[in-house]
Amino acid sequence: MTTPTAAFVFDAYGTLFDVHSIAALAEQLAPGNGAALSRIWRNKQLEYSWLQSLMASPRFPREDFAALTEHALDYALAALVLPFSPADRQRLLDGYRDLAPFGGAREALAALAPHPRWILSNGTRAMLEPLVKSTGLDQVLDGIMTVDDVGIYKPSPRVYQLAVDRLGLRPDRIAFVSSNGWDAAGAKAFGFRTFWINRDGVPTERHAAPPDYAIGSLSDLVPLIAA
């Protein structure tokens, strides 16, 4: 690194928190369908965020991530033809506020101190704050930034600008960490130093410049900190 990193900004869902940890509950409620339900739910959740960013207008206002999460769940249930009761549907939605952090997340965040460590997420504060607190990550994070402050979802440059404005740093002084390839691509295009956590060994996105670093886990980030 030619320019020392001054702060770290993390995606939340899929990066710090395992969105597919909810598959266990889904499997309990719909035996044989848990993994598929979790996968379709997540894919539609992201797809709806991109579509709503493109479609937003005075006649079609953007909904928040909690609403999109509900819409995506309803799509997944319909796609798999699963007749969930309202109570079981609500259990799944509530489970999204109780996702498991990835192993080593707390230790990696602690090791990055005294650098500022922030979340920048599509999620709402009402979704994120209880999750961060219940998992103890509030002890190793300095704050949460949400797309609701700019009214559009990632990978809009307006979202990444939130971190620049909040931290008062040039983009190249900010390390952005995400497990989502499309998010890392958006952050790289904006000018952040990007760390892509490629846990599944998938190919690099082709529509934008590659990330500065591709790593396998959060713990791999720590040795790469600039002196």
JOFEN-V222255 format. One record per helix or strand of 3 or more residues. SS is the DSSP state (@ for helix, = for strand). FROM is the first residue (numbers start at 0). TO is the last residue. If there is no record, write none. Layout:
{{SS/FROM/TO} {SS/FROM/TO}}
//
This chain:
{{=/6/9} {@/18/28} {@/33/54} {@/64/78} {@/85/97} {@/104/110} {=/115/120} {@/124/133} {@/136/138} {=/142/145} {@/146/148} {@/156/166} {@/170/172} {=/173/177} {@/180/189} {=/192/196} {=/212/214} {@/218/221}}
//
